[in-house]
């Protein structure tokens, strides 16, 4: 590889790593926003912390690459030589940075998805409102007033209930005894046997 790689200052040698880190974070955010409606602001904030981490990984991988890269590359053709030179120029840094980015993204995504987006009080109010409406539909159906509009409303309410229960599950460890009792009281309004 006959070029002098030791020359140039630290930033000059590693500017590619900084650019690569920024591009990775932008792509990570685009991917996260495409799949998730909530938590995007928190993920955006967390992902800006990725830039210095990925840059540090890039620099460390570059130091290792310079220590182990071969002095000379022997290739059977121009294309093979080009691939070898590109790999020994940025390959280890890109591979290490992508591995770290994947781990960071998975951790941040898990953290964002496990955080509740609504407070417990509003969730309990919404939960009770949905349950009360389901109970009214249940009573109408049991008295023989079953209509397609009631079935559609029941489906809409159950679809609305699922995210509320998911959010309540995120709060599960932080619920007070009073909040637990309130949720139990609301749940008792349902005649579960009639919903089967």
C-alpha positions as CSV (number, residue, x, y, z in Angstrom):
1,X,0.0,0.0,0.0
2,X,2.9,2.4,-0.5
3,X,1.3,5.6,0.8
4,X,2.1,7.4,4.0
5,X,-0.9,7.0,6.2
6,X,0.7,8.5,9.4
7,X,0.7,12.0,8.0
8,X,-2.0,14.6,8.6
9,X,-3.6,15.6,11.9
10,X,-6.1,13.6,13.9
11,X,-9.3,15.2,12.5
12,X,-7.9,15.1,8.9
13,X,-7.3,11.4,9.2
14,X,-10.6,10.7,10.8
15,X,-13.0,13.1,9.1
16,X,-14.4,10.1,7.2
17,X,-15.4,8.5,10.5
18,X,-17.3,11.6,11.6
19,X,-19.1,11.9,8.3
20,X,-19.9,8.1,8.4
21,X,-21.3,8.5,12.0
22,X,-23.5,11.3,11.0
23,X,-24.8,9.5,8.0
24,X,-25.5,6.4,10.1
25,X,-27.5,8.4,12.6
26,X,-29.6,10.0,9.9
27,X,-30.4,6.6,8.3
28,X,-31.2,5.2,11.8
29,X,-33.6,8.0,12.4
30,X,-35.3,7.6,9.0
31,X,-35.7,3.8,9.7
32,X,-37.1,4.4,13.2
33,X,-39.5,7.1,12.0
34,X,-40.8,4.9,9.2
35,X,-41.7,2.1,11.7
36,X,-42.8,4.0,14.8
37,X,-45.3,6.7,15.5
38,X,-44.4,7.5,19.1
39,X,-41.1,8.0,20.8
40,X,-39.4,9.6,17.8
41,X,-38.3,12.7,19.7
42,X,-36.7,10.6,22.4
43,X,-35.0,8.3,19.8
44,X,-33.8,11.4,18.0
45,X,-32.2,12.7,21.2
46,X,-30.7,9.4,22.0
47,X,-29.3,8.9,18.5
48,X,-27.3,12.1,18.7
49,X,-25.3,10.4,21.5
50,X,-24.5,7.7,18.9
51,X,-22.3,10.1,16.8
52,X,-19.4,10.5,19.3
53,X,-19.6,6.8,20.2
54,X,-19.5,5.7,16.5
55,X,-16.7,8.2,15.9
56,X,-14.7,6.8,18.8
57,X,-15.2,3.2,17.5
58,X,-14.1,4.4,14.0
59,X,-10.9,5.9,15.5
60,X,-10.1,2.7,17.5
61,X,-10.8,0.5,14.5
62,X,-8.6,2.8,12.4
63,X,-5.7,2.4,14.9
64,X,-6.1,-1.3,14.8
65,X,-6.3,-1.3,11.0
66,X,-3.1,0.7,10.7
67,X,-1.3,-1.7,13.1
68,X,-2.4,-4.9,11.2
69,X,-2.7,-3.8,7.6
70,X,-0.4,-5.5,5.1
71,X,2.5,-3.5,3.6
72,X,1.7,-4.9,0.2
73,X,-1.3,-6.3,-1.5
74,X,-0.9,-8.9,-4.2
75,X,-3.9,-9.3,-6.4
76,X,-4.7,-11.3,-9.6
77,X,-6.5,-8.4,-11.3
78,X,-7.4,-4.7,-11.1
79,X,-10.8,-5.3,-9.6
80,X,-9.4,-7.6,-6.8
81,X,-6.7,-5.0,-6.1
82,X,-9.3,-2.2,-5.9
83,X,-11.4,-4.3,-3.4
84,X,-8.4,-5.1,-1.3
85,X,-7.3,-1.4,-1.2
86,X,-10.8,-0.2,-0.3
87,X,-11.1,-2.8,2.5
88,X,-7.8,-2.0,4.0
89,X,-8.6,1.7,3.8
90,X,-12.1,1.7,5.5
91,X,-13.3,-1.9,5.9
92,X,-12.5,-2.5,9.6
93,X,-13.8,0.9,10.6
94,X,-17.1,0.5,8.7
95,X,-17.6,-3.1,10.1
96,X,-16.9,-2.1,13.7
97,X,-19.0,1.1,13.4
98,X,-22.0,-0.8,11.9
99,X,-21.9,-3.5,14.7
100,X,-21.8,-0.8,17.4
101,X,-24.6,1.2,15.6
102,X,-26.8,-2.0,15.5
103,X,-26.3,-2.6,19.2
104,X,-27.0,1.0,20.1
105,X,-30.1,1.2,17.9
106,X,-31.5,-2.0,19.4
107,X,-30.9,-0.7,22.9
108,X,-32.4,2.7,22.1
109,X,-35.4,1.2,20.4
110,X,-36.1,-1.1,23.3
111,X,-35.8,1.7,25.7
112,X,-38.1,4.0,23.7
113,X,-40.7,1.2,23.2
114,X,-40.8,0.3,26.9
115,X,-41.4,3.9,28.0
116,X,-45.0,4.8,28.6
117,X,-46.3,7.7,26.5
118,X,-49.3,8.6,28.7
119,X,-49.7,9.1,32.4
120,X,-51.5,6.5,34.5
121,X,-54.4,8.7,35.5
122,X,-55.4,9.5,31.9
123,X,-55.0,5.8,31.0
124,X,-57.2,4.7,33.9
125,X,-59.9,7.2,32.8
126,X,-59.7,6.0,29.2
127,X,-59.8,2.4,30.3
128,X,-62.9,3.0,32.4
129,X,-64.6,4.8,29.6
130,X,-64.0,2.0,27.2
131,X,-65.1,-0.7,29.7
132,X,-68.3,1.2,30.4
133,X,-69.1,1.4,26.7
134,X,-68.4,-2.3,26.3
135,X,-70.7,-3.1,29.3
136,X,-73.5,-1.1,27.7
137,X,-73.0,-3.0,24.4
138,X,-72.9,-6.3,26.3
139,X,-76.2,-5.5,28.0
140,X,-77.8,-4.5,24.7
141,X,-76.7,-7.8,23.1
142,X,-77.9,-9.9,26.1
143,X,-81.3,-8.2,25.9
144,X,-81.6,-9.2,22.2
145,X,-80.8,-5.8,20.6
146,X,-77.8,-7.1,18.7
147,X,-77.2,-4.9,15.5
148,X,-74.3,-4.7,13.0
149,X,-73.6,-1.2,14.3
150,X,-73.2,-2.5,17.8
151,X,-70.8,-5.2,16.6
152,X,-68.8,-2.5,14.7
153,X,-68.7,-0.3,17.8
154,X,-67.6,-3.3,19.9
155,X,-64.8,-4.1,17.5
156,X,-63.7,-0.4,17.5
157,X,-63.7,-0.3,21.3
158,X,-61.6,-3.5,21.6
159,X,-59.2,-2.1,19.1
160,X,-58.9,1.0,21.2
161,X,-58.6,-1.1,24.4
162,X,-55.5,-2.9,23.2
163,X,-53.1,0.1,23.1
164,X,-54.5,1.3,26.5
165,X,-53.7,-2.1,28.0
166,X,-50.2,-2.1,26.4
167,X,-49.5,1.4,27.9
168,X,-50.8,0.3,31.3
169,X,-48.5,-2.7,31.2
170,X,-45.5,-0.3,30.7
171,X,-46.6,1.3,34.0
172,X,-47.1,-2.0,35.8
173,X,-44.1,-1.8,38.1
174,X,-44.8,1.8,39.1
175,X,-48.5,1.4,39.9
176,X,-49.5,2.3,43.4
177,X,-51.8,-0.1,45.4
178,X,-54.6,2.4,45.0
179,X,-54.2,2.4,41.2
180,X,-54.1,-1.4,41.1
181,X,-57.3,-1.5,43.1
182,X,-59.0,1.0,40.7
183,X,-58.0,-1.0,37.7
184,X,-59.3,-4.2,39.4
185,X,-62.6,-2.4,40.2
186,X,-63.0,-1.3,36.6
187,X,-62.2,-4.8,35.3
188,X,-64.9,-6.3,37.5
189,X,-67.6,-4.4,35.5
190,X,-67.1,-6.8,32.7
191,X,-69.0,-10.1,32.5
192,X,-66.1,-12.0,30.9
193,X,-68.1,-15.2,30.4
194,X,-70.6,-13.3,28.2
195,X,-67.8,-11.9,26.0
196,X,-66.4,-15.4,25.1
